[in-house]
Amino acid sequence: MITEEFVLNPEKNVRLVRCGHSPSPEIPYREKRPAVVVCPGGGYFFCSDREADPVALRFLAEGYQVFVLYYRLGEDAVFPGPLLDLCGAMKFIREHAEEFGVIPEKIAVCGFSAGGHLAASLGVYWNAPDIREKSGCLHGENRPDALILGYPVISTSWIENDGSLARLIGQGDYAETYRRLNLHTAVTADTPQCFLVHTVRDSVVPVEDSIRFASALIQAGVPCELHIFPNGDHGLSLSNGQVCEDGGDPSFARWTELAADWLRRKWEHPQEAGRPLNKARYSSRL
């Protein structure tokens, strides 16, 4: 396994941590792999450790090259600052795809809570003219090939009363930025396919946010998969004893298996790459 850190913006403390598979002559057909970029949550105030390394290692175990993005926070999180950080990370990974052993057309972005808002922002705004210009991604270098969203913030309902909204808008056009922060209104046919997971009892980000985004995807003709679990509060991450003091919710913990299966069906799972497709296993779900 390879681990290394890249400082993408020292002034804003923007870092990209790589957790990669080392090339091996024993598995020559896996010299290049799909990748997952993880965006931890934390309300744009901090990046949650519970949604960073544990999630990265879970996808690493599934055979992916994995990256964790630590984007700008706090007073620096004025829109579209963090989004530009994610754009820059995607461009950086694709520019170094050969070195990192990444298949450049198979890069998913996985985000939780506010990190889910960031990931979904990239999904809907990757080709917006102002984002293309500010990020320098003029040819789709920042486009995610898939989105995995865990209890994501989609609307402004979570931040309208706690002071975060004014901080994210900053000195910009209030009405225009407010509109753009409501991501379900910006979904188009250019938005990537998406996997979403949420709980009914989420007391921080309402489950309706995931429903709104899924509904917008369906209306735009974009394939998506939405899983809503009855139990569990906000911020479950892997929902196990590794990240939850109470052990998490076993039912919700299945989301990683479901997400891996979703990517398997979308891209052909990395652990199955180079082998004949087991049609008996997959035919009922393709």
C-alpha positions as CSV (number, residue, x, y, z in Angstrom):
1,M,0.0,0.0,0.0
2,I,1.2,3.5,-0.8
3,T,0.3,6.6,1.3
4,E,1.3,10.1,0.6
5,E,0.1,13.7,1.0
6,F,-0.1,16.5,-1.5
7,V,-0.6,20.1,-0.5
8,L,-2.8,21.6,-3.2
9,N,-3.3,25.1,-1.6
10,P,-0.9,25.9,1.3
11,E,-2.7,29.2,2.0
12,K,-6.0,27.5,2.6
13,N,-4.6,24.3,4.0
14,V,-6.0,22.2,1.2
15,R,-4.5,18.7,1.2
16,L,-5.1,15.5,-0.8
17,V,-4.1,12.3,0.9
18,R,-3.5,9.3,-1.3
19,C,-4.1,5.7,-0.2
20,G,-3.0,3.6,-3.2
21,H,-2.4,0.0,-4.2
22,S,1.2,-0.8,-5.1
23,P,1.8,-2.3,-8.5
24,S,2.5,-6.0,-8.3
25,P,3.7,-8.6,-10.8
26,E,1.3,-11.1,-9.2
27,I,-1.7,-9.0,-10.3
28,P,-0.6,-7.4,-13.6
29,Y,-4.2,-6.9,-14.8
30,R,-4.7,-4.5,-11.9
31,E,-2.0,-2.0,-12.7
32,K,-4.7,0.6,-13.2
33,R,-7.8,0.8,-11.0
34,P,-10.9,3.0,-10.6
35,A,-10.6,5.6,-7.9
36,V,-12.8,7.1,-5.1
37,V,-12.2,10.6,-3.8
38,V,-13.6,10.9,-0.2
39,C,-14.9,14.3,1.1
40,P,-15.5,14.1,4.9
41,G,-18.3,16.1,6.5
42,G,-18.2,18.6,9.3
43,G,-20.4,21.4,8.4
44,Y,-17.7,23.2,6.5
45,F,-16.2,23.9,9.9
46,F,-13.9,20.8,10.1
47,C,-13.3,17.5,8.3
48,S,-14.5,14.6,10.3
49,D,-11.8,11.9,11.0
50,R,-14.6,9.4,11.2
51,E,-15.5,10.0,7.6
52,A,-12.0,10.1,6.3
53,D,-9.5,7.3,6.8
54,P,-12.0,4.6,7.8
55,V,-14.0,5.2,4.7
56,A,-10.9,5.4,2.6
57,L,-9.6,2.1,3.9
58,R,-13.0,0.5,3.2
59,F,-12.9,1.4,-0.4
60,L,-9.2,0.5,-0.6
61,A,-10.1,-3.0,0.6
62,E,-12.6,-3.1,-2.3
63,G,-9.7,-2.6,-4.7
64,Y,-9.9,1.1,-5.5
65,Q,-7.3,3.7,-5.5
66,V,-8.5,6.2,-2.8
67,F,-7.9,9.9,-2.1
68,V,-9.2,11.9,0.9
69,L,-9.6,15.6,0.3
70,Y,-9.2,18.1,3.1
71,Y,-10.8,21.2,1.6
72,R,-10.9,24.8,2.9
73,L,-13.0,25.4,6.0
74,G,-14.4,28.1,8.3
75,E,-14.2,31.6,7.0
76,D,-12.5,30.3,3.9
77,A,-15.5,28.2,3.0
78,V,-17.3,30.9,1.1
79,F,-18.9,29.4,-2.0
80,P,-17.4,28.3,-4.4
81,G,-14.1,27.9,-2.5
82,P,-14.4,24.3,-1.4
83,L,-15.8,23.4,-4.8
84,L,-12.7,24.8,-6.5
85,D,-10.6,22.7,-4.2
86,L,-12.4,19.5,-5.3
87,C,-12.1,20.6,-8.9
88,G,-8.4,21.0,-8.4
89,A,-8.1,17.6,-6.8
90,M,-9.9,15.9,-9.6
91,K,-7.7,17.6,-12.2
92,F,-4.6,16.7,-10.2
93,I,-5.5,13.0,-10.0
94,R,-6.3,12.8,-13.7
95,E,-3.0,14.6,-14.6
96,H,-1.1,12.0,-12.5
97,A,-3.4,9.0,-13.4
98,E,-0.5,7.0,-14.9
99,E,1.7,7.6,-11.9
100,F,-1.2,6.8,-9.4
101,G,-2.5,3.8,-11.3
102,V,-5.9,5.3,-11.8
103,I,-8.3,4.8,-14.7
104,P,-9.1,8.5,-15.4
105,E,-12.6,7.8,-16.7
106,K,-13.6,5.9,-13.6
107,I,-13.3,8.3,-10.7
108,A,-16.1,8.5,-8.1
109,V,-16.6,11.2,-5.5
110,C,-17.9,10.1,-2.1
111,G,-19.1,12.7,0.4
112,F,-20.8,12.8,3.7
113,S,-23.1,15.5,5.2
114,A,-21.4,18.8,4.2
115,G,-18.9,16.7,2.3
116,G,-21.9,15.3,0.5
117,H,-23.0,18.8,-0.4
118,L,-19.5,19.4,-1.8
119,A,-19.5,16.2,-3.8
120,A,-23.0,16.9,-5.1
121,S,-22.0,20.5,-5.9
122,L,-19.3,19.1,-8.2
123,G,-21.9,16.8,-9.8
124,V,-24.2,19.7,-10.8
125,Y,-21.7,22.5,-11.3
126,W,-18.6,20.8,-12.9
127,N,-19.4,22.4,-16.2
128,A,-20.8,25.7,-15.0
129,P,-19.0,28.5,-16.9
130,D,-17.8,30.3,-13.8
131,I,-16.5,27.1,-12.2
132,R,-14.7,26.1,-15.3
133,E,-13.0,29.4,-15.5
134,K,-12.1,29.8,-11.8
135,S,-10.8,26.2,-11.6
136,G,-9.0,26.1,-14.9
137,C,-10.8,22.9,-15.7
138,L,-11.9,23.8,-19.2
139,H,-12.2,20.4,-20.7
140,G,-14.1,18.4,-18.1
141,E,-11.0,17.4,-16.1
142,N,-13.1,17.9,-12.9
143,R,-16.1,15.8,-13.9
144,P,-16.9,13.0,-11.5
145,D,-17.8,9.7,-13.2
146,A,-20.1,8.8,-10.2
147,L,-21.3,10.2,-7.0
148,I,-21.7,8.4,-3.6
149,L,-23.6,10.6,-1.1
150,G,-24.0,9.7,2.5
151,Y,-26.7,11.7,4.4
152,P,-25.8,14.6,2.1
153,V,-26.8,18.3,2.6
154,I,-28.6,19.2,-0.5
155,S,-30.7,22.2,0.4
156,T,-30.2,25.2,2.7
157,S,-32.7,23.9,5.3
158,W,-29.8,22.8,7.6
159,I,-27.9,26.1,7.7
160,E,-30.6,28.8,7.5
161,N,-30.8,29.3,11.3
162,D,-27.3,28.6,12.6
163,G,-25.2,31.3,11.0
164,S,-23.6,29.1,8.4
165,L,-25.6,30.4,5.5
166,A,-24.2,34.0,5.8
167,R,-20.6,32.5,6.2
168,L,-21.0,30.4,3.0
169,I,-22.4,33.3,1.0
170,G,-19.8,35.8,2.3
171,Q,-19.8,39.1,0.4
172,G,-21.3,37.5,-2.7
173,D,-24.7,38.0,-4.3
174,Y,-27.0,36.6,-1.5
175,A,-29.9,35.6,-3.7
176,E,-27.8,34.0,-6.4
177,T,-25.6,32.1,-4.0
178,Y,-28.6,31.0,-1.9
179,R,-30.1,29.6,-5.1
180,R,-27.0,27.7,-6.1
181,L,-26.5,26.2,-2.6
182,N,-29.9,24.4,-3.2
183,L,-28.4,21.7,-5.4
184,H,-31.5,19.8,-6.3
185,T,-32.5,22.8,-8.4
186,A,-29.3,22.5,-10.5
187,V,-29.5,18.9,-11.6
188,T,-29.3,18.3,-15.3
189,A,-28.7,15.4,-17.7
190,D,-25.0,16.2,-17.3
191,T,-25.1,15.3,-13.6
192,P,-23.3,11.9,-13.0
193,Q,-25.0,8.8,-11.9
194,C,-25.5,8.8,-8.1
195,F,-25.8,6.4,-5.1
196,L,-27.5,8.0,-2.0
197,V,-28.0,6.7,1.5
198,H,-29.8,8.3,4.4
199,T,-31.8,7.5,7.5
200,V,-35.3,8.5,8.4
201,R,-34.3,9.5,12.0
202,D,-31.5,11.9,10.9
203,S,-31.9,14.9,13.2
204,V,-29.4,17.1,11.5
205,V,-29.9,16.8,7.7
206,P,-33.5,15.8,6.8
207,V,-33.9,12.7,4.7
208,E,-36.0,14.8,2.4
209,D,-32.7,16.3,1.1
210,S,-31.7,12.9,-0.4
211,I,-35.2,12.4,-1.7
212,R,-35.2,15.8,-3.4
213,F,-31.9,15.1,-5.1
214,A,-33.0,11.6,-6.2
215,S,-36.2,13.0,-7.6
216,A,-34.4,15.7,-9.5
217,L,-32.0,13.0,-11.0
218,I,-35.0,10.9,-12.0
219,Q,-36.6,13.9,-13.7
220,A,-33.4,14.6,-15.6
221,G,-33.1,11.0,-16.7
222,V,-30.0,10.3,-14.6
223,P,-29.8,6.8,-13.2
224,C,-29.6,6.8,-9.4
225,E,-30.0,4.4,-6.4
226,L,-31.4,5.6,-3.1
227,H,-31.4,3.7,0.2
228,I,-33.3,5.0,3.2
229,F,-32.9,3.2,6.5
230,P,-35.3,3.5,9.4
231,N,-32.8,3.9,12.2
232,G,-29.7,5.8,13.0
233,D,-28.9,9.5,13.6
234,H,-26.6,11.7,11.6
235,G,-23.0,11.1,11.0
236,L,-22.9,7.3,11.1
237,S,-20.0,6.9,8.7
238,L,-19.3,3.1,8.4
239,S,-21.8,2.6,11.3
240,N,-19.7,0.1,13.2
241,G,-17.6,-0.1,16.3
242,Q,-14.6,1.4,14.6
243,V,-16.3,4.8,14.3
244,C,-19.3,4.7,16.6
245,E,-19.0,4.3,20.4
246,D,-22.3,2.5,20.5
247,G,-21.4,0.2,17.7
248,G,-23.6,2.0,15.1
249,D,-26.5,0.5,13.3
250,P,-25.9,-2.9,11.7
251,S,-28.6,-2.3,9.1
252,F,-27.1,1.1,8.0
253,A,-23.6,-0.4,7.9
254,R,-24.7,-2.4,4.8
255,W,-24.4,0.8,2.7
256,T,-20.8,0.1,1.9
257,E,-21.6,-3.3,0.5
258,L,-24.5,-1.7,-1.4
259,A,-22.3,1.1,-2.8
260,A,-19.6,-1.4,-3.8
261,D,-22.2,-3.5,-5.6
262,W,-23.6,-0.4,-7.3
263,L,-20.1,0.5,-8.6
264,R,-19.5,-3.1,-9.5
265,R,-22.6,-3.1,-11.7
266,K,-21.6,0.3,-13.1
267,W,-17.9,-0.3,-13.8
268,E,-17.3,-3.9,-13.1
269,H,-16.0,-4.4,-9.6
270,P,-12.1,-4.0,-9.3
271,Q,-11.9,-7.5,-7.6
272,E,-13.7,-9.0,-10.6
273,A,-11.6,-7.1,-13.3
274,G,-9.8,-9.3,-15.7
275,R,-12.0,-12.3,-15.0
276,P,-15.1,-13.6,-16.9
277,L,-18.3,-12.1,-15.6
278,N,-20.3,-14.5,-13.5
279,K,-23.6,-14.1,-15.3
280,A,-25.4,-16.3,-12.8
281,R,-24.4,-13.9,-10.0
282,Y,-25.2,-10.7,-11.8
283,S,-27.8,-11.4,-14.5
284,S,-30.8,-10.6,-12.3
285,R,-29.4,-7.2,-11.4
286,L,-28.0,-5.9,-14.7
